[in-house]
Amino acid sequence: MKKKVFAWVLFLSIFISCASSKKEAKERLDQLGIEYNEINFYSAVTKYEFEVVILFLEAGMSLGVKENDMTVLVEAARRKHTEIALALIDAGAVPSHVETLIVDVPKGI
């Protein structure tokens, strides 16, 4: 019984923490004058606005955002925005086989 209660308390604390951080990330975007939408997320990726991209990810933005059939991950890699590409991968973005053919991977990786 104690294990079940502990598991539920842990789950709820994580859930509340995630919900709180999502809300905080959206509020921070709002403070920066950036509307939470896919267009602004894609734009932040293309402009190498790392902190803004992180806020979008923390706020729960979809990793499947595309423009001209290019995902944000492919766009980041195509522009050689390595840190953003790694942040997207860390958040769960997975390049498809077709996408990996488009992107040049630097030697040594």
C-alpha positions in Angstrom: 0.0 0.0 0.0 2.8 2.4 0.9 4.5 1.7 -2.4 1.4 2.6 -4.3 0.9 5.8 -2.4 4.6 6.8 -2.9 4.3 6.0 -6.7 1.2 8.2 -7.0 2.8 11.1 -5.0 5.9 10.9 -7.2 3.8 10.8 -10.4 1.7 13.7 -9.3 4.7 15.8 -8.3 6.3 15.2 -11.6 3.1 15.9 -13.5 2.5 19.2 -11.6 6.2 20.1 -12.0 5.9 19.6 -15.8 2.7 21.5 -16.0 4.2 24.3 -14.0 7.3 24.5 -16.1 5.3 24.4 -19.3 3.2 27.3 -18.0 6.3 29.2 -17.0 7.9 28.7 -20.4 4.8 30.0 -22.1 4.8 33.0 -19.8 8.4 33.7 -20.5 7.8 33.6 -24.3 4.9 36.0 -23.7 7.2 38.3 -21.7 9.6 38.3 -24.6 6.7 39.3 -27.0 6.8 35.9 -28.7 3.5 34.2 -29.4 3.5 30.5 -28.8 2.9 29.0 -32.3 4.6 26.8 -34.9 5.6 29.7 -37.1 7.5 31.4 -34.3 9.1 28.1 -33.3 10.3 27.4 -36.8 11.5 31.0 -37.1 13.5 30.7 -33.8 15.2 27.6 -35.2 16.2 29.3 -38.5 17.5 32.4 -36.7 19.5 30.4 -34.2 17.6 31.8 -31.2 18.7 28.9 -28.9 17.1 30.2 -25.7 13.8 30.8 -27.5 13.9 27.3 -29.0 14.4 25.8 -25.5 11.5 27.8 -24.2 9.3 26.4 -27.0 10.4 22.9 -26.2 9.8 23.4 -22.5 6.4 24.7 -23.3 5.5 21.5 -25.2 5.8 22.6 -28.8 5.5 19.7 -31.3 8.7 18.4 -32.8 6.9 17.6 -36.0 6.6 21.3 -37.1 7.4 21.6 -40.8 7.8 24.3 -43.4 8.2 23.4 -47.0 8.2 19.7 -46.0 11.3 20.3 -43.8 11.1 19.5 -40.1 12.7 21.8 -37.6 15.4 19.2 -37.0 16.4 19.1 -40.7 16.3 22.9 -40.9 18.6 23.2 -37.9 21.0 20.6 -39.3 20.9 22.2 -42.8 21.9 25.6 -41.3 24.6 23.9 -39.2 22.8 25.0 -35.9 24.4 22.0 -34.1 23.3 23.0 -30.6 19.7 23.5 -31.6 19.7 20.2 -33.6 21.1 18.4 -30.5 18.5 20.1 -28.3 15.7 18.9 -30.7 17.1 15.4 -30.7 17.4 15.5 -26.9 13.7 16.5 -26.8 12.8 13.4 -28.9 13.1 14.5 -32.5 14.2 11.6 -34.7 15.3 12.1 -38.3 13.8 9.9 -40.9 15.8 8.0 -43.4 15.0 10.6 -46.1 16.0 13.5 -43.8 19.4 11.9 -43.1 20.1 11.9 -46.8 19.6 15.7 -47.0 21.8 16.7 -44.1 25.6 16.8 -44.2 27.0 15.3 -41.0 30.3 16.9 -40.0 33.3 14.5 -39.8 34.0 13.2 -36.4 30.4 12.8 -35.2 
